[in-house]
Amino acid sequence: MLSWEAQQLQSELARRERRVAAQPERRLQLNLALVPHRLTFERAWGTLDSRERVDTGDLEESLRLLIDASAEPQPLCLETLLELRRRLHPADPVSNLRDGAVVPLFSGHQPIPPASIPKALERLFEWLSSPAFAEIHPSGQMALLQARLLEIHPFENQPQILASVASAVLPMATGLLLPVPVSNPQSCLRYLEEAARFSTEPLSIWNLRACLRAFQLVDSITC
């Protein structure tokens, strides 16, 4: 059962979505215009892991990859994830899956053992293409993918950025715009902690607000 807040946000988002639903070229233009706003959040998100910084230009290329991928029948697959990883970390072109233990991002973050990663990714992409997953609202899809990618932690670097950026393709694939969260990664981290404990609604609401904020920003851009 959705909370009243989630229902209200979904209704407002549906109302705004109708404005661009039948205009794929217009959506593409708007998504590209939103990239600089999304970069502000991703740069802040990256500061949670002091071991490595992701270059702004590489982040921009990654977002553009997903904007293009959102027009595909299957917007997220292993090949897209590998290409996304390559664009986020071009100085390390070898996209090998993680082969060792990693430091958890938060209490309750328990990445799976390296030997389990290939099968976990295979099951993940099967699930993403299933009818059951398609019935979930895009904001909920994002929350589930974000939590699962952090649990799998497929590569060595910056799992929170990979999960954040990869999940952005899901609402775009349904006709929404590129989500733009507020630049408060600590709040998102708290919601991810809750999602790791199987409470995904706070993260879904965070994603809903990010989807709505995209339309609000577009209004200011196009005024």
C-alpha positions as CSV (number, residue, x, y, z in Angstrom):
1,M,0.0,0.0,0.0
2,L,1.5,3.3,-1.1
3,S,1.6,6.2,1.5
4,W,-0.6,9.2,0.9
5,E,2.6,11.2,0.1
6,A,3.7,8.8,-2.6
7,Q,0.3,8.7,-4.2
8,Q,0.1,12.5,-4.4
9,L,3.6,12.7,-5.9
10,Q,2.8,10.0,-8.5
11,S,-0.4,11.9,-9.5
12,E,1.5,15.2,-9.9
13,L,4.2,13.4,-11.9
14,A,1.7,11.8,-14.2
15,R,0.1,15.2,-14.8
16,R,3.4,16.7,-15.8
17,E,4.4,13.7,-17.9
18,R,1.5,14.2,-20.2
19,R,3.0,17.4,-21.4
20,V,5.9,15.6,-23.1
21,A,4.6,12.1,-23.5
22,A,4.1,12.2,-27.3
23,Q,7.2,14.3,-28.0
24,P,10.3,12.1,-28.1
25,E,12.4,14.7,-29.8
26,R,11.4,17.4,-27.2
27,R,12.1,15.0,-24.4
28,L,15.6,14.4,-25.8
29,Q,16.3,18.1,-25.9
30,L,15.0,18.6,-22.3
31,N,17.0,15.6,-21.0
32,L,20.2,17.1,-22.5
33,A,19.4,20.4,-20.9
34,L,19.0,18.7,-17.5
35,V,22.5,17.1,-17.6
36,P,24.3,20.0,-16.0
37,H,21.8,20.0,-13.1
38,R,22.2,16.2,-12.6
39,L,26.0,16.6,-12.6
40,T,25.7,18.8,-9.5
41,F,24.2,15.9,-7.6
42,E,26.6,13.2,-8.9
43,R,29.6,15.3,-8.0
44,A,28.4,15.6,-4.4
45,W,27.5,11.9,-4.4
46,G,31.1,11.1,-5.4
47,T,32.6,12.8,-2.4
48,L,31.2,10.1,-0.2
49,D,34.1,7.9,-1.3
50,S,37.4,9.7,-0.9
51,R,39.5,7.0,-2.6
52,E,38.7,8.3,-6.1
53,R,37.0,11.2,-7.8
54,V,35.0,10.8,-11.0
55,D,35.7,13.5,-13.6
56,T,32.8,15.8,-14.5
57,G,33.3,15.2,-18.2
58,D,33.2,11.4,-17.7
59,L,30.0,11.8,-15.7
60,E,28.5,13.9,-18.5
61,E,29.4,11.3,-21.1
62,S,27.8,8.6,-18.9
63,L,24.6,10.5,-18.6
64,R,24.5,11.1,-22.4
65,L,25.0,7.3,-22.9
66,L,21.9,6.6,-20.8
67,I,19.8,9.3,-22.5
68,D,20.5,7.5,-25.8
69,A,19.9,4.0,-24.2
70,S,16.5,5.1,-22.9
71,A,15.1,4.9,-26.4
72,E,16.1,1.2,-26.7
73,P,13.6,-1.6,-26.1
74,Q,15.9,-2.9,-23.3
75,P,17.4,0.3,-21.8
76,L,19.7,-1.4,-19.3
77,C,21.6,-4.6,-20.0
78,L,25.1,-5.9,-19.1
79,E,26.7,-4.3,-22.2
80,T,25.3,-0.9,-21.2
81,L,26.5,-1.4,-17.6
82,L,30.0,-2.3,-18.8
83,E,30.0,0.7,-21.2
84,L,28.8,2.9,-18.3
85,R,31.6,1.7,-16.1
86,R,34.1,2.4,-18.9
87,R,32.9,6.0,-19.4
88,L,32.9,6.7,-15.6
89,H,36.5,5.4,-15.4
90,P,38.2,5.8,-18.8
91,A,41.7,5.8,-17.2
92,D,41.0,2.2,-16.2
93,P,39.6,0.7,-19.4
94,V,39.6,-2.9,-18.1
95,S,36.0,-3.5,-16.9
96,N,36.7,-6.6,-14.9
97,L,34.2,-7.5,-12.3
98,R,35.2,-7.1,-8.7
99,D,37.4,-9.9,-7.5
100,G,38.0,-8.9,-3.8
101,A,36.3,-7.7,-0.7
102,V,35.3,-4.0,-0.4
103,V,34.7,-1.5,2.3
104,P,30.9,-1.1,3.0
105,L,29.5,2.4,2.4
106,F,27.2,2.3,5.4
107,S,25.9,0.1,8.2
108,G,24.1,-2.8,6.7
109,H,25.8,-2.6,3.4
110,Q,27.0,-6.1,2.7
111,P,28.3,-6.6,-0.8
112,I,28.0,-10.1,-2.1
113,P,31.1,-12.3,-2.5
114,P,33.0,-11.8,-5.8
115,A,32.3,-15.4,-7.0
116,S,28.5,-14.6,-6.9
117,I,28.6,-11.5,-9.0
118,P,28.3,-12.9,-12.5
119,K,25.2,-15.0,-11.7
120,A,23.7,-12.1,-9.6
121,L,24.0,-9.8,-12.6
122,E,22.5,-12.4,-14.9
123,R,19.5,-12.7,-12.6
124,L,19.3,-8.9,-12.2
125,F,18.9,-8.2,-15.9
126,E,16.4,-11.0,-16.3
127,W,14.4,-9.4,-13.6
128,L,14.7,-5.9,-15.2
129,S,13.1,-7.3,-18.4
130,S,10.3,-9.2,-16.6
131,P,6.6,-8.2,-16.8
132,A,6.5,-8.0,-12.9
133,F,9.2,-5.4,-12.9
134,A,7.5,-3.4,-15.6
135,E,4.4,-3.1,-13.4
136,I,6.4,-1.2,-10.8
137,H,6.3,2.6,-10.9
138,P,9.6,4.0,-12.3
139,S,10.5,5.6,-8.9
140,G,10.2,2.2,-7.3
141,Q,12.1,0.5,-10.1
142,M,15.0,3.0,-9.5
143,A,15.0,2.3,-5.7
144,L,15.1,-1.5,-6.3
145,L,17.9,-1.2,-8.9
146,Q,19.9,1.2,-6.7
147,A,19.7,-1.1,-3.7
148,R,20.5,-4.2,-5.7
149,L,23.5,-2.7,-7.5
150,L,25.0,-1.6,-4.2
151,E,24.5,-5.1,-2.9
152,I,26.1,-6.7,-5.9
153,H,28.8,-4.0,-6.1
154,P,30.0,-5.4,-9.4
155,F,33.1,-3.2,-9.9
156,E,35.8,-1.9,-7.5
157,N,35.0,1.8,-8.0
158,Q,32.3,4.2,-6.7
159,P,29.3,1.8,-6.5
160,Q,27.0,4.6,-5.3
161,I,27.6,6.6,-8.5
162,L,27.2,3.5,-10.7
163,A,23.9,2.7,-9.0
164,S,22.7,6.3,-9.1
165,V,23.6,7.0,-12.8
166,A,22.4,3.5,-14.0
167,S,19.0,3.9,-12.4
168,A,18.4,7.2,-14.1
169,V,17.7,5.3,-17.4
170,L,14.5,3.7,-16.0
171,P,12.2,6.7,-15.8
172,M,13.5,8.1,-19.1
173,A,12.6,4.8,-20.7
174,T,9.0,5.3,-19.7
175,G,8.7,8.8,-21.0
176,L,9.8,10.8,-17.9
177,L,12.7,13.2,-17.8
178,L,16.2,12.7,-16.4
179,P,15.7,12.7,-12.6
180,V,17.5,15.5,-10.8
181,P,17.8,14.9,-7.0
182,V,18.7,17.8,-4.6
183,S,22.4,17.8,-3.9
184,N,22.2,16.1,-0.5
185,P,23.9,12.7,-0.8
186,Q,23.7,12.1,2.9
187,S,19.9,11.9,2.8
188,C,20.1,9.5,-0.2
189,L,22.6,7.4,1.7
190,R,20.2,7.2,4.6
191,Y,17.4,6.0,2.3
192,L,19.7,3.5,0.8
193,E,20.4,2.1,4.3
194,E,16.7,1.7,4.8
195,A,16.4,0.0,1.4
196,A,19.1,-2.4,2.4
197,R,16.8,-3.4,5.3
198,F,14.0,-3.9,2.8
199,S,12.2,-0.6,3.3
200,T,12.3,1.0,-0.1
201,E,9.5,3.5,0.1
202,P,11.7,6.4,1.4
203,L,14.1,5.9,-1.4
204,S,11.2,5.6,-3.9
205,I,9.8,9.0,-2.6
206,W,13.3,10.5,-3.0
207,N,13.3,9.3,-6.6
208,L,9.8,10.6,-7.2
209,R,10.9,14.1,-6.0
210,A,13.9,13.9,-8.3
211,C,11.6,13.1,-11.2
212,L,9.3,16.0,-10.3
213,R,12.2,18.3,-9.9
214,A,13.3,17.6,-13.4
215,F,10.0,19.1,-14.7
216,Q,10.3,22.1,-12.3
217,L,13.8,22.8,-13.6
218,V,12.6,22.5,-17.2
219,D,9.9,25.1,-16.5
220,S,12.6,27.5,-15.3
221,I,14.9,26.6,-18.3
222,T,12.2,27.2,-20.9
223,C,10.6,30.3,-19.4
